[in-house]
Amino acid sequence: MDVVAKIADNMNIFGFYSQLNAIYGMVNFSNEEMAEAAQRHQWTVLGLSDKASVTATAPDFLHRMAILAGHLKTIGAFDAYSLDETTGRLIYDMTKDQRFQTWLKYKDDETKIPSIEERRKFNQEKQIYIEELAS
């Protein structure tokens, strides 16, 4: 229901999802490109490409954007995106991206990481961040 509420809040629904599509390339993706992206980016946002292959025979923008929105919600990145009402541009706020909360908290001073579990989480989030930058 949160996804539906987010969509309702964005008056320019196609602008929001069109810009997400421009970043993640879910529409007009061939079967080969989806398979390649699924292997190459399995731990990043682009790792959802294997789910997109189900809709490859009938490229449908709204269906694929629903898959993208659901995946972004599942990995904790959906709330990091919003649409600027004045410019219509997509805005990404890393502080709202749940995938990077531990990394953001300790990235400036790693000596403050209190436990081995937090260190593991920090390293995992840092690796995801590096993979996202590389893709």
N, C-alpha and C positions, 0 to 999 in steps of 0.2 A: 504494500500500500504506500510505502514511502516513495517508491519510484513514481507512482501515479501522482502523488502530491507534488513531487519535484517537477514533473511534466506540466501539471496544472499551473504551477508558479511561473513557469517560463512561457510568457505570452508568445514568443516567437519560437515555437517548438521545432520547426524545421531548421531555423537558424542554429539553435543549440545543437541538435543532432547532426546537422550538416557539417558543423565545425568539428564535432567529435569524430565524424567519419573522415574528415580531411586529415586528422591526426593519426587515426588508427586504421584507416583504409579497409573498412568492412564491406563496402559496396563496390561492385565491379571488380571483384577478386576472383581470379580463375581457380579451379580445383587445384592445379599445380602450385599456384602461389599460396593458397591456404595451407596445403600440406607442408610446404617449405617453411612458412611462417610458424606453423604449429610446432615443428621440430626445433627451429632456431630460437623461438621466444617462449618456450613452455612455461617459464616462471614470471613473465611480464604480462602486461595487459594484452599484448598481441598473441599470447598463448591461448586465447579463446578461439583462435581461428579454426580449430578442429570442430568446434560447435557450429561455426558458420557454414561449414561444408554441407550441412543438412539442407540449407536453403539455396545451394548453388544452382540448382536447376531452375529456379524461379527467383532471380534477384529482386528482392522486395525490400525496399528501403526501411519501411516501418518494422518489418519482422526482424531484420538484422540490427536495427537500432534498439529494439527491445532486448535482443540477445546481448548487445553491447552494454546497455544500461544494467541489465541483470548481472552481467559479469563484473562490471565496475562496482556495483553494489556489494557483490559477494566478496571481492578482494579489498573493499574498504576505500575505493578511490572515487566513487560517484559524487559524494558530497564536496569533493575538492573542486568540482567544476560548477561554474555558474555562468549566466549570460548577463553581460552588462546591458542594462535597460536603455541607456542613452546611446551607446555605440553599436549595440547588437553583437559585440565581439565576445568570444568565449574566454573566460578567465579561469586560470588554474591557481588554486591556493594550496601549496604544499602542506601548510600547517593543518589543513583539514583532511589530508590524505592519511587514513588510518594505517597504511602500510609503512609509514616512516616515523611514527610517533617516538619510538625509543631512539632511533638514530638522530632525529632532530633534537631530542632532549640532551643527548650526550656528545654530539658531534664536535662541539667546541672544546670539550675537555673530557677525553675518554677515561681519565684517571678517576672520575666520579662515578663510574659504572659500579653499582653496589654488589652485584652477584654474578656468578658464572652464567646463570640463566639469562640475566639481562645482557651480558656480554654476547651470548649466543644470538639473542634476539637482535642486538645492535648490529652484529656482523651480517646477519641474514638480511636485515633491512638495508644496510649499506650496499650489499651485493645487488639487491633488487634495484636500488637507485642507480648504480653503475650500469646495470643492464638496460634500464630505461633510457639513460643518456646515450648509450651506444646504439639503440634501435631507432 
